[in-house]
Amino acid sequence: MLALVRVGKVYPNGVHALDDVNFSVGLGEIVAIVGGSGCGKSTLLRAISGLDTPSRGQVLLDDKPITAPHEKIGIVFQEPRLLPWLSVADNVGFGLEDRPRAERQQRVRAALTRVGLADKANMWPRELSGGQAQRVAIARALVPQPEVLLLDEPFSALDAFTRIDLQDHLLDLWTDSRPTLVVVTHDVDEAIVLADRIMVMRPHPGRIFAEIEAGLARPRDRQSADFDRIKRHVLTALDRSLDRAATVDSGETKVSTGAALWW
Amino acid sequence: MSVLQMNVADEPAAAERNQRKLRLKRWSRPALGLLLPLALALGWELAVRLGLSDGRLVPPPSVIYTTFADLARTGELQRHTLATLARVAVGFGIGVGVATLLGAITGYSVLVRRMIDPTLQALRAIPSIAWVPLFILWLGIFETSKVALIAAGVFFPVYLGVMGGVMSVDRKIVEVGRVFRLSGPQMVRRILLPAVLPAYVIALRSGLGLGWMFVVAAEFMGASEGLGFLLVDGQQLGKPAQIVAAIVAFAVIGKATDWILVGVTAPFLRWEDRFNVHAGEN
């Protein structure tokens, strides 16, 4: 289980990025973190990953504090961040260097097949499209079989069709070993499609403002009334998190105004 | 005969034509670069043959060729070339070694950079030829001072290239290394070295170029063999053809060593996503 206990972060330049963040994520649960830009959601994810250390509080994985990158925690960044000098296959196998060659090859091949890029194994990263590259990045993070996978706005640089495609694909991959997923996003639809629970953050300093249970059956229909209901709920919370006087659960127009402005 | 049949019959012929075109292309590309020097040489040869110039101070290609042949026949050319090559090799090796080490350290550590980079930049501002008298006093007039001068010339571009290369490694890529918990040496081997390699090759090439420049300066300061000696000898004995022959030798060997350097490193840089890099492939 992943737990954040009174996590706070003040950067050396005095910016108060996070204040007293508490929540825990169960094994296999999918949590989405949404919030306006500058609300500290990326800072939060970096603290969980161990890339940055919180200035107050602790991140605990199975009751042990995380102070540096951990083998059970994988991360996918906004950009694929593939190593351009390695082939696609070598990128996917990057975290398996210490394994025997045969095992490495077998796992890389399996992972690439799973993300539908088996035929691209010997290509260079520059030869991939944005969506393909991000799939390789996801494969690279999943191959060491992490217990927790963090995703920092993983699909935000992609076009709408590819994004929806990859959201479904990520859920499909998740069913293989059911790792805990923490997804930072500014796309409310994405949060609702993916998450069991949606954390809405508010800025200055970054705090958890609201916690919304999605409670929808999978696979989720983006057009369903339930989906819309949750979406309105999240958008309202977002509006409130930015101290905007938006009317709750009323007309479409109000909500869409908020939706246009919140980020 | 139907159209279809004709196409089938034509196919092997077309393929062969394509092959021939491809082969022609492979040879025509370097040939394009030879066009200008060949035209100049031919023009000068004609000018001398037609009596437009006596070709005494600027000997025509045929005379230079004869000089070359004479030098090669007596074994002089090989001896001088080898002497020069050896100096460049040793000086380049030492310069590159020291520059790579210092450049990597100053690129990596802000503290060390603040401590030693200003001094090195100040030294870089001194024209390296200005060291010649000191090097001779310190190291004597034989090989050591020559090699030291070449090494000093090679050092600076390589040092700058390595330091700049290490400093500009993408933080985001380094973070990928951190996520996979690479140790210090692993980070160097798996992330930093490959990331720096393109800049390093360019630094090596400019270092090698300066090495060839400085070997001449070194051989001017009193050598009994080497291509630089051929230059001085040709000047003192009034043999312009020998001077031009030595210059041509420099051009050929300098270009050849650069070509080897590029060729040896090319397999490691195939991944590069560069402007124009694939333009030549079709």
Contacts between the chains, C-beta under 8 A, distances in Angstrom:
chain1	res1	chain2	res2	distance
A	49	B	179	6.8
A	51	B	175	6.2
A	51	B	178	6.2
A	51	B	179	7.0
A	68	B	181	7.4
A	69	B	178	5.5
A	69	B	179	5.0
A	69	B	180	7.5
A	69	B	181	5.3
A	70	B	181	7.9
A	71	B	181	6.7
A	74	B	179	7.4
A	75	B	179	5.5
A	77	B	172	7.1
A	77	B	175	7.8
A	79	B	172	6.8
A	81	B	172	5.4
A	81	B	173	6.4
A	81	B	175	7.5
A	81	B	176	5.1
A	83	B	173	6.5
A	83	B	176	6.9
A	83	B	191	7.4
A	83	B	194	7.3
A	84	B	271	5.3
A	84	B	272	7.5
A	84	B	273	6.5
A	85	B	194	4.3
A	85	B	195	7.6
A	85	B	197	7.6
A	85	B	268	7.9
A	85	B	271	4.5
A	86	B	271	7.6
A	94	B	176	7.6
A	94	B	180	6.1
A	94	B	190	8.0
A	95	B	180	4.7
A	97	B	186	7.9
A	97	B	190	7.6
A	124	B	270	7.7
A	124	B	271	5.1
A	124	B	273	7.8
A	125	B	271	7.8
A	126	B	271	7.3
A	126	B	273	4.0
